[in-house]
């Protein structure tokens, strides 16, 4: 069991960053909604962090923490709204600030000699640049609190209890704009909470393998869909390590995957990694149902529902075979859920209503009566990549760009036909090849070629052409919630455009998308 820091989320857009920064310090932490009843906690935290919030502490519907958190007897750090929540519970006063503070600020530290309150700012220079984002402020701190940091507009920018390890800061140490924020958080979790910095992927592997074996038992079998992406591959390799051939991977060929994708996935998973893989070629079924469909959401629904149908059919076949061999029945369904998905579902405001229809295969659970196993649900994407590296998965797969569940179907705008899919595939393959040759692939978060539902006039070989248009998309993003278009070098674009127009029949024009998210989305559909 790892030493664990509990983060209570009041709805801040930065809450997941607190989790990331603490994990980066080698300390395990969990984020739960601020409404969590302390008596119902399944573990004793070594420390508690109260996050920021979009609410004002004075709002009628403002979220509040269970007061029992202050009786846990562990260090507490309140960040922004969390500071005001500490004041509210311990007798301080808060109010709306005369002037809302948003952006950079200089924090001047106020050292307290021979006192634990200075531990939070150990090795932090004064002044230090911090990031403010608040409309409320602390009017007067509770009794027994002292000032340990101020800005020109915030007298109580950082406070600490004189006897107890309770701290409140008005700024956000979790964002990169706070120059020494990582040091401050590390001071709290390691120096003040005395957590052991033993959260590493190498330690995670052994513990997770043991957990999987205990859950599945000596005879149970697991089935899971794989796609060739990093998440499903890492999850599959973990299952293989844990239970061997009792894990059955299924790759559904939906006819809208990337060029030679199924062959490459089979080579990687079955041939190189020894995973028990079944490939279900349902490309004709998928493309037949997509015929004449142009609406993006209908495409997603058709692909999602057909996937469930095909996966279920393959699962029943595999289950029957294992039973006939006298092996354990399939009892578990593997899913590659990551921690950001978990965070989204546990917000005190309720689960997000914006999850795309293809995002998961949750419908399988009710229909197949399988228990869910999610070996990656505690991990962020960078941790999954680090885990994959330790498991011996090739770096080309570890750093592969995301690929949407509906595949090329939502990158072919308009009707999806085999001919249109092939054009998009070939163009995309050239595009990815060239950005890899240019050494740009790892700098780009996601890149792809889309086939637009328009034709344009061109001239090729002294003849007039009237053919299709390819749009190239490349973005930089840390979390895919926002994204900026990637400044592709002109010479690279020239090579890509020249190759696509010359090598992909039916295309005579190539465009480059220079729109950010928001207002645009990363995918065209």
CORQUI-V991231 format. One record per residue. N is the residue number from 1. D_FIRST is the distance of its C-alpha to the first C-alpha in Angstrom with 2 decimals. Layout:
n	d_first
N	D_FIRST
N	D_FIRST
This chain:
n	d_first
1	0.00
2	3.79
3	6.74
4	8.55
5	12.34
6	14.29
7	17.51
8	20.23
9	22.83
10	26.49
11	27.80
12	28.16
13	28.91
14	26.71
15	23.46
16	21.92
17	22.96
18	20.90
19	17.79
20	19.18
21	20.03
22	16.68
23	15.03
24	17.99
25	17.10
26	13.88
27	11.71
28	9.72
29	11.72
30	13.02
31	16.73
32	18.24
33	21.93
34	23.35
35	24.56
36	21.12
37	21.64
38	19.31
39	19.77
40	18.43
41	15.08
42	12.26
43	9.86
44	11.09
45	11.44
46	12.17
47	15.26
48	17.40
49	19.80
50	22.85
51	24.36
52	28.02
53	30.17
54	33.49
55	34.69
56	36.74
57	35.41
58	38.91
59	38.87
60	39.39
61	36.61
62	34.21
63	30.57
64	29.12
65	25.80
66	25.06
67	26.45
68	23.72
69	21.49
70	23.68
71	22.95
72	19.16
73	19.99
74	17.89
75	19.55
76	21.13
77	22.79
78	25.43
79	26.77
80	30.37
81	30.49
82	27.39
83	29.58
84	32.26
85	29.93
86	28.99
87	32.75
88	33.53
89	31.23
90	32.11
91	35.86
92	36.60
93	38.99
94	38.59
95	41.32
96	42.32
97	42.98
98	46.63
99	45.62
100	42.52
101	40.60
102	39.35
103	38.81
104	38.64
105	39.10
106	39.27
107	36.96
108	38.50
109	36.16
110	37.26
111	35.71
112	35.30
113	36.04
114	33.98
115	31.65
116	27.94
117	29.11
118	29.94
119	26.37
120	25.76
121	28.60
122	28.07
123	29.71
124	31.04
125	34.84
126	37.25
127	38.41
128	35.68
129	36.09
130	33.97
131	34.09
132	35.33
133	35.50
134	36.50
135	39.42
136	38.41
137	38.07
138	37.47
139	40.87
140	39.90
141	36.53
142	35.51
143	36.60
144	34.88
145	33.88
146	35.37
147	36.04
148	34.08
149	35.36
150	38.32
151	40.14
152	43.83
153	43.21
154	40.10
155	40.57
156	37.11
157	35.19
158	32.46
159	32.12
160	29.98
161	30.00
162	31.73
163	29.62
164	26.28
165	23.83
166	25.03
167	26.42
168	28.37
169	29.74
170	32.36
171	31.67
172	29.05
173	27.05
174	25.15
175	28.37
176	29.86
177	33.05
178	31.45
179	32.07
180	29.44
181	26.99
182	24.14
183	24.73
184	24.73
185	21.39
186	19.89
187	21.58
188	20.04
189	16.33
190	16.49
191	19.70
192	19.64
193	16.08
194	15.07
195	11.92
196	10.99
197	12.36
198	10.17
199	10.05
200	12.63
201	14.01
202	14.28
203	10.58
204	10.32
205	13.15
206	11.90
207	8.76
208	11.24
209	14.00
210	12.34
211	11.60
212	15.24
213	16.73
214	15.35
215	16.64
216	19.93
217	20.64
218	23.10
219	26.04
220	25.10
221	26.20
222	25.14
223	27.63
224	27.31
225	29.73
226	29.77
227	31.94
228	31.67
229	29.66
230	26.55
231	24.11
232	25.50
233	25.92
234	22.37
235	21.14
236	23.86
237	23.03
238	19.37
239	20.84
240	23.45
241	21.04
242	19.10
243	22.15
244	25.22
245	28.39
246	27.01
247	26.11
248	29.35
249	29.79
250	32.77
251	34.59
252	37.20
253	40.14
254	41.40
255	44.28
256	43.07
257	40.61
258	41.26
259	43.82
260	42.96
261	39.41
262	39.19
263	40.54
264	38.09
265	35.05
266	36.29
267	36.80
268	33.37
269	31.29
270	33.48
271	35.41
272	33.07
273	29.57
274	30.71
275	29.39
276	31.27
277	33.16
278	35.89
279	38.05
280	39.90
281	42.94
282	43.79
283	45.36
284	48.75
285	47.33
286	45.43
287	48.37
288	50.81
289	49.03
290	48.83
291	52.57
292	54.37
293	51.22
294	51.02
295	48.83
296	45.32
297	43.54
298	45.53
299	44.50
300	40.81
301	41.36
302	43.34
303	40.85
304	37.84
305	39.66
306	41.12
307	37.77
308	36.39
309	39.57
310	39.43
311	35.72
312	36.21
313	39.26
314	37.51
315	34.56
316	37.04
317	38.79
318	35.68
319	34.60
320	38.11
321	38.13
322	34.85
323	36.18
324	39.49
325	37.80
326	36.01
327	32.57
328	29.87
329	30.70
330	29.03
331	26.56
332	24.27
333	25.11
334	23.19
335	23.25
336	22.32
337	21.27
338	19.89
339	18.18
340	21.66
341	22.83
342	20.08
343	20.99
344	24.61
345	24.15
346	22.38
347	24.95
348	26.40
349	29.72
350	28.82
351	28.24
352	30.43
353	33.76
354	34.41
355	32.29
356	34.79
357	35.94
358	34.80
359	31.27
360	29.58
361	30.70
362	29.46
363	32.76
364	31.76
365	29.23
366	31.88
367	34.55
368	32.63
369	30.48
370	27.42
371	23.77
372	21.99
373	19.24
374	18.08
375	15.84
376	16.61
377	16.28
378	13.54
379	15.78
380	18.97
381	22.00
382	21.78
383	18.23
384	19.65
385	22.51
386	20.46
387	18.55
388	22.00
389	23.38
390	20.82
391	21.66
392	25.31
393	26.71
394	29.93
395	29.92
396	32.81
397	30.63
398	27.59
399	29.88
400	32.03
401	33.21
402	32.23
403	34.64
404	35.30
405	34.94
406	38.73
407	39.34
408	42.78
409	44.18
410	43.30
411	44.56
412	47.90
413	49.38
414	51.77
415	52.29
416	50.02
417	52.19
418	51.62
419	53.96
420	52.19
421	48.76
422	50.16
423	51.58
424	48.27
425	46.42
426	48.87
427	48.93
428	45.15
429	44.92
430	47.50
431	45.78
432	42.37
433	44.16
434	46.02
435	43.18
436	41.27
437	44.43
438	44.72
439	41.19
440	40.26
441	37.81
442	34.60
443	36.15
444	36.65
445	33.93
446	36.05
447	39.57
448	41.85
449	45.48
450	46.82
451	50.17
452	52.15
453	54.57
454	57.56
455	60.18
456	61.95
457	65.20
458	65.14
459	67.46
460	66.67
461	69.42
462	72.12
463	71.19
464	69.84
465	66.43
466	64.76
467	61.17
468	57.56
469	55.27
470	51.80
471	49.53
472	46.88
473	43.71
474	41.20
475	38.75
476	36.30
477	33.28
478	29.78
479	28.60
480	31.64
481	32.30
482	35.04
483	36.76
484	39.70
485	42.13
486	41.93
487	45.01
488	46.02
489	48.50
490	52.03
491	52.71
492	49.62
493	50.74
494	54.21
495	53.00
496	50.83
497	53.67
498	56.22
499	54.26
500	53.43
501	57.04
502	58.44
503	56.04
504	55.09
505	58.13
506	58.74
507	57.30
508	59.57
509	57.51
510	54.06
511	52.59
512	49.61
513	47.62
514	47.28
515	45.64
516	42.30
517	39.77
518	40.75
519	43.49
520	43.26
521	40.37
522	39.02
523	40.43
524	44.09
525	43.49
